[in-house]
Amino acid sequence: MTTVQITLPDALAQEATKAGLLAPEKIERMLRERLRAERIERMKAARATLAAEPLAPMTPEEISAEIDAYRTEQRRAAGS
């Protein structure tokens, strides 16, 4: 576990405490929800980019070459 210390204006800290928002489980849930929302937004942006500028189709030979290159890189990274 990591401990995080934040600085908030007093009024905000008091209001958040009264609302129960500074409890560790609440903060964890809020962070997870926000991270999920940001991942979704990045995915939507990537989809929009691909829709606006679609990739050219690959030939079976190009696909095989990409797979071979990936496998070679994986073996190299694993030290084989």
KEVEX-676960 format. One line per field, with one value per atom (N, C-alpha, C): residue in three letters; x negated, y negated, z; atom name. Coordinates in steps of 0.1 Angstrom, whole numbers. Layout:
! residues N
aa = [ALA  ...] $
px = [X  ...] $
py = [Y  ...] $
pz = [Z  ...] $
at = [CA  ...] $
! end
This chain:
! residues 80
aa = [MET  MET  MET  THR  THR  THR  THR  THR  THR  VAL  VAL  VAL  GLN  GLN  GLN  ILE  ILE  ILE  THR  THR  THR  LEU  LEU  LEU  PRO  PRO  PRO  ASP  ASP  ASP  ALA  ALA  ALA  LEU  LEU  LEU  ALA  ALA  ALA  GLN  GLN  GLN  GLU  GLU  GLU  ALA  ALA  ALA  THR  THR  THR  LYS  LYS  LYS  ALA  ALA  ALA  GLY  GLY  GLY  LEU  LEU  LEU  LEU  LEU  LEU  ALA  ALA  ALA  PRO  PRO  PRO  GLU  GLU  GLU  LYS  LYS  LYS  ILE  ILE  ILE  GLU  GLU  GLU  ARG  ARG  ARG  MET  MET  MET  LEU  LEU  LEU  ARG  ARG  ARG  GLU  GLU  GLU  ARG  ARG  ARG  LEU  LEU  LEU  ARG  ARG  ARG  ALA  ALA  ALA  GLU  GLU  GLU  ARG  ARG  ARG  ILE  ILE  ILE  GLU  GLU  GLU  ARG  ARG  ARG  MET  MET  MET  LYS  LYS  LYS  ALA  ALA  ALA  ALA  ALA  ALA  ARG  ARG  ARG  ALA  ALA  ALA  THR  THR  THR  LEU  LEU  LEU  ALA  ALA  ALA  ALA  ALA  ALA  GLU  GLU  GLU  PRO  PRO  PRO  LEU  LEU  LEU  ALA  ALA  ALA  PRO  PRO  PRO  MET  MET  MET  THR  THR  THR  PRO  PRO  PRO  GLU  GLU  GLU  GLU  GLU  GLU  ILE  ILE  ILE  SER  SER  SER  ALA  ALA  ALA  GLU  GLU  GLU  ILE  ILE  ILE  ASP  ASP  ASP  ALA  ALA  ALA  TYR  TYR  TYR  ARG  ARG  ARG  THR  THR  THR  GLU  GLU  GLU  GLN  GLN  GLN  ARG  ARG  ARG  ARG  ARG  ARG  ALA  ALA  ALA  ALA  ALA  ALA  GLY  GLY  GLY  SER  SER  SER] $
px = [-8  0  -9  -4  -11  -3  -9  -3  -4  7  7  11  4  8  12  24  28  31  30  33  46  55  68  71  79  84  92  92  98  113  120  134  138  130  132  129  119  115  126  132  142  155  158  170  169  157  155  155  149  150  164  172  186  194  190  197  191  181  175  166  162  154  139  135  120  117  127  124  117  107  98  106  116  124  132  136  143  133  121  111  107  105  101  112  124  135  135  134  134  122  110  99  101  106  108  118  129  139  134  125  120  110  101  92  99  110  118  124  129  135  124  112  102  97  97  93  104  117  127  126  123  121  110  98  87  91  99  103  112  121  130  122  112  104  96  91  84  93  105  115  119  120  123  112  100  88  88  90  90  101  113  124  121  114  111  99  90  78  76  84  83  70  65  53  55  45  46  46  54  54  41  38  25  27  16  16  13  16  13  -2  -10  -25  -29  -23  -26  -22  -11  -7  -17  -21  -31  -44  -48  -60  -59  -48  -46  -46  -39  -39  -53  -61  -74  -83  -81  -89  -86  -73  -68  -74  -74  -79  -94  -101  -115  -119  -111  -113  -110  -100  -96  -107  -112  -123  -136  -139  -150  -148  -136  -133  -134  -131  -131  -145  -154  -168  -171  -162  -164  -172] $
py = [12  0  -12  -23  -35  -45  -54  -65  -77  -85  -97  -108  -119  -131  -142  -148  -159  -171  -183  -195  -201  -204  -209  -222  -231  -242  -237  -244  -239  -237  -246  -245  -232  -230  -218  -205  -205  -193  -190  -201  -199  -193  -199  -195  -180  -177  -164  -154  -157  -149  -146  -157  -155  -146  -147  -139  -125  -122  -109  -106  -116  -114  -112  -115  -113  -99  -91  -77  -70  -62  -55  -48  -41  -33  -42  -53  -63  -69  -73  -78  -68  -55  -45  -43  -43  -41  -53  -65  -77  -76  -73  -72  -61  -50  -39  -43  -50  -54  -64  -73  -84  -78  -69  -62  -54  -48  -40  -50  -61  -71  -77  -79  -84  -74  -61  -51  -50  -51  -51  -63  -75  -87  -85  -79  -77  -67  -57  -47  -54  -62  -69  -78  -85  -93  -85  -74  -65  -60  -56  -51  -62  -75  -86  -88  -88  -90  -79  -66  -55  -56  -61  -63  -74  -85  -96  -92  -84  -81  -66  -58  -43  -38  -27  -21  -13  -12  -5  10  18  32  39  49  56  69  72  85  96  108  119  120  116  116  106  94  83  87  94  98  109  118  128  122  112  105  98  92  85  95  106  116  122  124  129  119  106  95  95  96  96  107  119  131  130  124  123  113  102  92  98  106  113  122  130  139  131  120  112  106  101  95  106  118  129  135  130  135  148  152  165  163] $
pz = [0  0  0  -6  -7  1  8  16  8  6  -2  7  7  15  5  8  -1  7  1  8  1  10  5  13  7  15  26  38  50  48  41  39  31  20  12  20  28  36  46  52  62  55  44  37  32  26  22  33  44  56  61  62  66  56  43  33  33  40  41  29  21  9  11  23  26  32  33  38  27  31  21  10  14  4  -5  -1  -10  -20  -15  -24  -34  -29  -39  -50  -46  -55  -65  -60  -69  -79  -74  -83  -94  -90  -99  -110  -105  -115  -125  -119  -128  -138  -133  -142  -153  -150  -160  -170  -165  -174  -184  -179  -187  -197  -194  -203  -214  -211  -220  -230  -225  -233  -243  -238  -247  -258  -254  -264  -275  -270  -279  -289  -284  -292  -302  -298  -307  -318  -314  -324  -334  -329  -338  -348  -343  -351  -362  -358  -368  -378  -373  -383  -393  -388  -397  -406  -402  -409  -408  -415  -414  -419  -412  -417  -429  -438  -450  -446  -453  -450  -453  -445  -446  -454  -461  -468  -458  -462  -453  -450  -460  -459  -449  -449  -440  -425  -424  -411  -405  -414  -409  -405  -413  -410  -396  -394  -381  -369  -371  -361  -358  -369  -367  -360  -363  -357  -342  -339  -325  -317  -323  -316  -314  -324  -323  -311  -311  -300  -286  -285  -273  -268  -278  -274  -270  -277  -273  -259  -256  -243  -232  -235  -225  -223  -232  -231  -238  -247  -254  -266] $
at = [N  CA  C  N  CA  C  N  CA  C  N  CA  C  N  CA  C  N  CA  C  N  CA  C  N  CA  C  N  CA  C  N  CA  C  N  CA  C  N  CA  C  N  CA  C  N  CA  C  N  CA  C  N  CA  C  N  CA  C  N  CA  C  N  CA  C  N  CA  C  N  CA  C  N  CA  C  N  CA  C  N  CA  C  N  CA  C  N  CA  C  N  CA  C  N  CA  C  N  CA  C  N  CA  C  N  CA  C  N  CA  C  N  CA  C  N  CA  C  N  CA  C  N  CA  C  N  CA  C  N  CA  C  N  CA  C  N  CA  C  N  CA  C  N  CA  C  N  CA  C  N  CA  C  N  CA  C  N  CA  C  N  CA  C  N  CA  C  N  CA  C  N  CA  C  N  CA  C  N  CA  C  N  CA  C  N  CA  C  N  CA  C  N  CA  C  N  CA  C  N  CA  C  N  CA  C  N  CA  C  N  CA  C  N  CA  C  N  CA  C  N  CA  C  N  CA  C  N  CA  C  N  CA  C  N  CA  C  N  CA  C  N  CA  C  N  CA  C  N  CA  C  N  CA  C  N  CA  C  N  CA  C  N  CA  C  N  CA  C  N  CA  C  N  CA  C  N  CA  C] $
! end
